[in-house]
Amino acid sequence: MPHDETFAKLTRSTFRCRRCGACCRIPDGIVRVSGAEIARIAAFLGMTETEFIERETEISPDRKSLILKSRLNGACAWLTEDNLCRINAVKPERCRTFPLEWTNADSFQICPGLERKDLVRP
């Protein structure tokens, strides 16, 4: 896929999430979390920020930030069996903005809701 398509935006009127959970199972996918996101998620879960960090995050592979832990199979730990997000009301920006504001080179193979006709050049 050409590089410019990877960073093109999608139109909200044409993209339809199929609630399949594929975006929450991207192999080797990571979700970085900011301090504000940690505070918001911890409060939502009734935990202290320290508890949340210790139980639910780990250091990113590049050692530059904290990321949400994944299950052994690579799926997000917050993904339910019904492909719903248990922290949907406070999910991180990275999750909230995919794929309308960013995609990866393999996003079109992973997400069945993405179609090239939906791309809008920036």
C-alpha positions as CSV (number, residue, x, y, z in Angstrom):
1,M,0.0,0.0,0.0
2,P,1.4,3.4,-0.8
3,H,2.6,5.4,2.2
4,D,0.1,8.3,1.7
5,E,-2.9,5.9,2.0
6,T,-1.6,4.7,5.3
7,F,-2.1,8.1,6.8
8,A,-5.2,9.2,4.9
9,K,-8.3,9.8,6.9
10,L,-11.6,8.0,6.5
11,T,-15.0,9.6,6.3
12,R,-17.2,9.1,9.3
13,S,-20.2,8.7,7.0
14,T,-18.8,5.6,5.2
15,F,-16.8,3.7,7.7
16,R,-18.9,1.1,9.6
17,C,-17.5,-0.7,12.6
18,R,-18.5,-4.3,12.5
19,R,-17.8,-4.9,16.2
20,C,-15.6,-7.8,15.3
21,G,-12.8,-6.9,17.8
22,A,-10.1,-7.4,15.2
23,C,-8.6,-4.0,16.0
24,C,-8.3,-5.2,19.6
25,R,-6.4,-8.3,18.5
26,I,-3.7,-6.8,16.2
27,P,-0.6,-9.0,16.5
28,D,2.1,-7.1,18.5
29,G,-0.2,-4.1,18.8
30,I,0.3,-1.8,21.7
31,V,-1.8,0.9,23.2
32,R,0.3,3.6,24.9
33,V,-1.5,5.4,27.8
34,S,-0.8,8.9,29.0
35,G,-1.0,10.0,32.6
36,A,-4.4,11.5,32.1
37,E,-5.7,8.3,30.5
38,I,-4.4,6.3,33.4
39,A,-6.1,8.6,35.9
40,R,-9.4,8.4,33.9
41,I,-9.4,4.6,33.5
42,A,-8.3,4.0,37.2
43,A,-11.1,6.2,38.4
44,F,-13.6,4.5,36.2
45,L,-12.5,1.1,37.6
46,G,-12.4,2.3,41.2
47,M,-8.7,1.8,41.5
48,T,-5.9,4.2,42.5
49,E,-3.6,5.2,39.7
50,T,-0.8,3.2,41.3
51,E,-2.9,0.1,41.5
52,F,-3.9,0.5,37.8
53,I,-0.3,1.0,36.7
54,E,1.0,-2.0,38.7
55,R,-1.8,-4.4,37.6
56,E,-2.8,-3.3,34.1
57,T,0.2,-1.7,32.4
58,E,3.7,-2.6,31.4
59,I,6.7,-0.7,30.0
60,S,6.5,-0.4,26.2
61,P,9.1,-2.3,24.1
62,D,10.9,1.0,23.3
63,R,10.9,1.8,27.0
64,K,9.4,5.3,26.4
65,S,5.9,4.9,27.9
66,L,3.4,2.7,29.6
67,I,1.1,0.5,27.6
68,L,-2.0,-1.5,28.4
69,K,-1.3,-5.2,29.1
70,S,-2.5,-7.7,26.5
71,R,-3.6,-11.3,27.0
72,L,-1.3,-14.1,26.1
73,N,-3.1,-14.5,22.8
74,G,-2.3,-10.8,22.0
75,A,-5.9,-9.5,22.5
76,C,-6.5,-6.4,24.6
77,A,-7.1,-7.4,28.2
78,W,-10.2,-5.2,28.2
79,L,-11.9,-7.0,25.2
80,T,-14.9,-9.1,26.3
81,E,-16.0,-12.4,24.6
82,D,-18.7,-10.3,22.9
83,N,-16.1,-8.1,21.3
84,L,-17.0,-5.1,23.5
85,C,-14.6,-2.9,25.4
86,R,-15.0,-3.1,29.2
87,I,-13.6,0.4,29.5
88,N,-15.3,1.9,26.4
89,A,-16.5,5.0,28.3
90,V,-12.9,5.9,29.1
91,K,-10.8,4.0,26.5
92,P,-7.5,5.6,25.5
93,E,-7.3,8.0,22.6
94,R,-5.4,5.5,20.5
95,C,-8.4,3.2,20.6
96,R,-11.0,6.0,20.2
97,T,-9.4,7.4,17.1
98,F,-8.8,4.1,15.1
99,P,-9.3,4.0,12.1
100,L,-10.8,7.4,11.5
101,E,-7.6,9.3,12.5
102,W,-4.8,6.8,12.0
103,T,-4.1,3.4,10.4
104,N,-1.2,1.1,10.2
105,A,0.1,-0.4,6.9
106,D,-1.7,-3.6,7.7
107,S,-5.0,-2.1,8.9
108,F,-6.9,-2.8,5.7
109,Q,-6.0,-6.5,6.0
110,I,-7.0,-6.6,9.7
111,C,-10.2,-4.5,9.9
112,P,-13.1,-5.8,7.8
113,G,-14.8,-2.4,8.2
114,L,-12.1,-0.6,6.2
115,E,-12.4,-0.2,2.5
116,R,-10.1,1.8,0.3
117,K,-13.1,3.7,-1.2
118,D,-13.5,5.3,2.2
119,L,-10.2,7.1,2.1
120,V,-10.0,10.9,1.9
121,R,-6.7,12.5,1.0
122,P,-5.4,14.9,3.6
